């Protein structure tokens, strides 16, 4: 339950950003916001996105409907490219990508067709910590060892 509350509160942080895009208080009235999830249905990102989508519309002025659409492929790269290059840039499309998506650009992936710094980041429904470990007999003993 605590995780779901954190998820909901995290997405509530995006509401001022959505409202600031609105031309008036009625901008979202009778509109639909598409929530693009960059993963397959049934996983944790899908679960989080659908949970947020269930409650988001009634917390935005004008109470728009929220439609969740999965757009899996290439660790959210397909969805990221779509949201950046094809989707309307008027606040009616929100993307939910895997947290490592910006690293694709950083590492020079030729399939990246977006500038991650130009996305308008709205919030994060959860946080995680990535840890790298090695076995004591492995030749890698430090981060610089791993780089070589």
Legacy VTK file of the C-alpha trace (Angstrom):
# vtk DataFile Version 3.0
C-alpha trace
ASCII
DATASET POLYDATA
POINTS 148 float
0.000 0.000 0.000
2.856 2.373 0.844
4.336 1.873 -2.643
1.034 2.695 -4.323
0.688 5.872 -2.286
4.197 6.923 -3.315
3.345 6.160 -6.934
0.224 8.261 -6.802
1.964 11.139 -5.045
4.796 11.028 -7.568
2.422 11.454 -10.458
0.472 14.123 -8.636
3.647 16.201 -8.927
3.091 16.340 -12.685
-0.265 18.089 -12.401
1.116 21.642 -12.257
3.098 20.915 -15.435
-0.024 19.680 -17.206
-2.045 22.643 -16.019
0.629 25.113 -17.110
0.322 23.767 -20.674
-3.372 24.558 -20.665
-4.591 27.666 -22.438
-7.467 28.029 -19.977
-9.028 26.180 -17.097
-11.151 24.268 -19.615
-8.291 23.180 -21.880
-8.617 19.509 -20.920
-12.435 19.493 -20.717
-13.806 16.743 -22.969
-10.266 15.823 -24.093
-8.400 12.573 -23.857
-4.849 12.271 -22.593
-2.937 9.326 -24.012
-0.514 7.712 -21.583
2.087 5.845 -23.657
3.830 3.073 -21.724
7.088 1.959 -23.312
6.842 -1.659 -22.168
4.680 -4.737 -22.686
1.393 -5.133 -20.852
1.557 -6.944 -17.545
4.905 -5.754 -16.184
5.712 -3.310 -13.413
5.827 -0.238 -15.695
2.463 -1.217 -17.152
1.030 -1.695 -13.661
2.333 1.695 -12.500
1.091 3.473 -15.609
-2.363 1.947 -15.402
-2.604 2.774 -11.711
-1.709 6.390 -12.394
-4.015 6.511 -15.414
-6.921 5.326 -13.299
-6.672 8.359 -10.979
-4.970 11.052 -13.038
-7.885 12.393 -15.080
-10.035 13.407 -12.158
-7.137 15.399 -10.708
-6.581 17.555 -13.800
-8.782 20.614 -14.394
-11.409 19.662 -16.949
-11.263 15.992 -15.885
-9.973 14.545 -19.174
-10.217 10.849 -19.825
-6.957 8.902 -19.744
-6.262 6.184 -22.298
-3.316 3.899 -21.644
-1.476 2.528 -24.656
1.444 0.122 -24.526
4.167 0.753 -27.103
6.861 -1.816 -26.304
10.142 -2.212 -28.064
13.847 -1.559 -27.602
13.675 -0.749 -23.874
11.159 2.107 -24.416
13.056 3.481 -27.418
10.057 3.038 -29.735
7.786 4.912 -27.333
10.365 7.628 -26.659
10.903 8.282 -30.373
7.140 8.368 -30.914
6.425 10.811 -28.083
9.286 13.085 -29.138
8.735 13.101 -32.915
5.172 12.062 -33.742
2.823 12.687 -30.810
1.095 16.056 -30.409
3.156 18.440 -28.275
0.128 20.010 -26.595
-0.045 18.174 -23.261
-2.393 15.444 -24.473
0.295 12.741 -24.615
2.380 11.560 -21.661
5.141 8.976 -21.900
6.130 6.441 -19.273
9.556 5.076 -20.221
12.001 2.781 -18.487
14.327 4.714 -16.222
17.403 3.861 -18.296
15.948 5.319 -21.503
18.109 8.501 -21.455
21.242 6.348 -21.339
20.537 5.156 -24.883
21.287 8.668 -26.084
24.249 9.025 -23.744
25.859 5.848 -25.110
25.364 6.943 -28.730
22.641 4.524 -29.830
22.071 5.331 -33.514
18.343 4.502 -33.139
17.750 7.357 -30.707
15.710 10.048 -32.446
15.198 12.326 -29.449
17.086 14.657 -27.155
16.388 13.390 -23.634
17.212 16.798 -22.147
14.337 18.337 -24.131
11.646 16.071 -22.729
9.524 17.846 -20.145
10.065 15.527 -17.190
6.965 15.358 -15.024
7.658 12.907 -12.247
8.664 9.435 -11.210
6.204 7.040 -9.599
8.955 5.055 -7.894
12.657 4.990 -7.253
15.202 2.241 -7.353
18.867 1.779 -6.720
21.129 -0.043 -9.147
23.976 -2.024 -7.661
26.831 -3.764 -9.449
28.695 -6.522 -7.623
31.473 -8.922 -8.478
32.591 -12.147 -6.904
35.697 -11.948 -4.707
37.715 -14.138 -7.105
36.893 -12.043 -10.190
39.714 -9.941 -11.687
37.551 -6.817 -11.463
38.202 -5.179 -8.090
37.290 -1.537 -8.800
35.168 0.571 -11.099
38.223 1.515 -13.170
38.962 -2.222 -13.585
35.452 -2.634 -14.988
36.007 0.167 -17.482
39.047 -1.587 -18.929
LINES 1 149
148 0 1 2 3 4 5 6 7 8 9 10 11 12 13 14 15 16 17 18 19 20 21 22 23 24 25 26 27 28 29 30 31 32 33 34 35 36 37 38 39 40 41 42 43 44 45 46 47 48 49 50 51 52 53 54 55 56 57 58 59 60 61 62 63 64 65 66 67 68 69 70 71 72 73 74 75 76 77 78 79 80 81 82 83 84 85 86 87 88 89 90 91 92 93 94 95 96 97 98 99 100 101 102 103 104 105 106 107 108 109 110 111 112 113 114 115 116 117 118 119 120 121 122 123 124 125 126 127 128 129 130 131 132 133 134 135 136 137 138 139 140 141 142 143 144 145 146 147
